[in-house]
Amino acid sequence: MGIRENKFFVALPYIYPVCPLSIDHGRMFVIADILGRNAKMLGKELVFKVATHYSGNTAHKVATSFERYFSQNGQAEESDERIFNLYKDKYGTPVSDLQEFSNPIKILDYYSQAIIEELKLLRVSCDYDDFYDTKNDLFSKFVNYILQKYEQDGVIIKNNQGEISLNYNNKSWRAFASELLERTEFIQPQYKEVIRSAMTNVRDDWNLLRTDGYGVKYKDSKIIDPMFDSELFTIFDLFINFCHKESKNKDINLLFDHLFNSLRQDSESQEESINKILNFLPCDVFVCEEHLKNWVAKRMFAESYFLHSKYQTKRYFITGMGLLKGQRMSASKGRAILVKDLIRDHGPFKTRLLMLLTGGHPSKIYNYDYKLIGEIETLLNNFSTHVAKLNIIIEKKDDNHDNLQIFPIELNAKIEDINKYIEKGYFRQAIIEIISIIPKNYKNPDYHTAVSLLSLYNKYLEILIPGFLEALTGKIIL
């Protein structure tokens, strides 16, 4: 087995790609990216997957609306025109592409690709080479395997409404899930109470299956509700990463047996690829939005059932929702700040800063502030002037002077503060410290201090705003 201390696994929920990426969804990825980059800076091997969720019925409803809108028989309704205008005007999708949106998969494919391109522009360091979506046949087999295990153990029942559901009222299972919650860390401790409350709301009258929409089919018949097909997707992330090749040449259910037997018993497997999965568990940080609290509670039920305590998610970073003029943002309803618009208007670096500087701690609800971009531009202009001055100091250094870099002792306290800010998710404070407070404290540095400052800026800005300092100076800062 490998040395777990040298690994880092960060994850976040699948995005349902029925429309462009909102600032809140984009911010989740940026937060996960910062945590991953910080781990890599500490010398850890990183797994940070990216996938989109092809499950639910919203895309089908939108596709039906587009089909009516573009039909020649006059069946279009007033709501269809509203949806057409939303996608054309608010989302900026070309009409030539909208004409293909009568197929729901075309909608999901289109915005999956758009989301990937936006994440790349934001320098989010996901594993793009192994990007997948959940129409992946292997994902379907994985989800069905899990439900078959539930069924074999008598966990799948018919509830009082006669619907297929999971037996969340089982006292032992509920106790195991509650014990897991108590062991779990939260970046902001108050969220433990939020999830505890949500856990009491998890019950067996939630229907496991649905007849409409798209998603994984259970026993090739009804569709598994999207709330029930992804609680253990972090395990699938690692399976895709380490077992994809083996899955093509071996009995897939036998491979799943080896995997879940090891996950439940904390036992080493005969399969080298499965041991690689075990070496990356538990998930170090799971980043998600507060409105998914019921899903997080269900996820804890699933992990308490299938995973040994050693492999259960260690920590959650739960983000607060954004408000736009006092109303909750919703990209699918056309009431949200879109990442693509921010990138178009301000560029990727300022967009990333808008996500990180808005509000206070990311766990808090915030009102989007249209004036913030002006404050960011002022901060960056001042910082650019400061960096230019440092470069002049360094370039004018007498070549006969020794090149030993003497790090100013007083900067060590600043570095400790920045490290704590990043660890606890106070990214706004870390950025303000780096691009505003420290420059004000070192207006006239000597050569060695100038070198030390540029080294500090490069180290931490590559975590928070990767590529920015290089773009600012036109050269790589060592």
Sequence and secondary structure as in RCSB ss.txt:
>XXXX:A:sequence
MGIRENKFFVALPYIYPVCPLSIDHGRMFVIADILGRNAKMLGKELVFKVATHYSGNTAHKVATSFERYFSQNGQ
AEESDERIFNLYKDKYGTPVSDLQEFSNPIKILDYYSQAIIEELKLLRVSCDYDDFYDTKNDLFSKFVNYILQKY
EQDGVIIKNNQGEISLNYNNKSWRAFASELLERTEFIQPQYKEVIRSAMTNVRDDWNLLRTDGYGVKYKDSKIID
PMFDSELFTIFDLFINFCHKESKNKDINLLFDHLFNSLRQDSESQEESINKILNFLPCDVFVCEEHLKNWVAKRM
FAESYFLHSKYQTKRYFITGMGLLKGQRMSASKGRAILVKDLIRDHGPFKTRLLMLLTGGHPSKIYNYDYKLIGE
IETLLNNFSTHVAKLNIIIEKKDDNHDNLQIFPIELNAKIEDINKYIEKGYFRQAIIEIISIIPKNYKNPDYHTA
VSLLSLYNKYLEILIPGFLEALTGKIIL
>XXXX:A:secstr
   GGGEEEEE   B  SS  BHHHHHHHHHHHHHHHHHHHTT EEE   EE   BSHHHHHHHHHHHHT SSS 
  HHHHHHHHIIIIIS   HHHHTTTTSHHHHHHHHHHHHHHHHHHTT    GGG EETT HHHHHHHHHHHHHH
HHTT EEE TTS EEE TT HHHHHHHHHHHHH EESSTHHHHHHHHHHHH  TTS SEESSSBS BGGGSSEE 
TTSS TTHHHHHHHHHHHHHHHHHS HHHHHHHHHHHHHHT   S HHHHHHHHT S SEEEEEGGGHHHHHHHH
HHHHHHS GGGS  EEEEE  EEETTEE BGGGTBS BHHHHHHHHHHHHHHHHHHHSSSSTTS EE  TTHHHH
HHHHHHHHHHHHHHHHHHHHTS TTS       THHHHHHHHHHHHHHHT HHHHHHIIIIIHHHH SS  HHHH
HHHHHHHHHHHHHHSTTHHHHHHTS   
